[in-house]
Amino acid sequence: MFHRFAESTRRIVFFARDQALASHQSLIEPSHLLLGLIRLHPELFEENLHSGDPVRVGCEIETRSEQPASGSKAADPRCSEELKRVLRNADDEAAALYKHKTGRRRRLLGFLTMNAWVVEPCHLLLGLLSESDCATAKTLVERGLTLQAARERFSQSGYRARNSP
């Protein structure tokens, strides 16, 4: 799945890993991913957060997620099951937007098909919001950022165009 991630999306995932390491967590959680999104792409949250700017929300989430895990520092944190679902959701969002836009998959040599979508940072946010039981997603929803509103905004603002072959 990571081979479909744009460079900027990979940077967000690496930032999330670094956040988990810095807070001595053995798992990379969706909250770490959100911190990466806020830090590296605050423009994704413009016009959608009704209570506070993204940096303030990030500080609140960071304080909540900085509870060190018991034991020693994790050498290499793994993705939590919840984060794996978020990443799969992001890939699904990118695929759905690409297929909606083009109505097809890209053809190679007339018979081979290829998944031509790219997972952008906006898809990570959509993937996070689509995990409705996730505490991090609930925090965003409480502040006015809903999955439907984010989908509409990204489709109108040209984020989908970046998925073109």
Buried (B, 14 or more C-beta within 10 A) or exposed (E): EEEBBBEEBEBBBEBBBBBBBEBBBBBBBBBBBBBBBBBBBBEBBEEBBEEBEBEEBBBEBBEEBEEEBEEEEBEEBBBBEBBEBBBBBBBBBBBBBBBEBBEEBEEEEEEEEEBBBBBBBBBBBBBBBBBEEBBBBEBBBEBEBEBEBBBEBBBEBEBBEBBEE
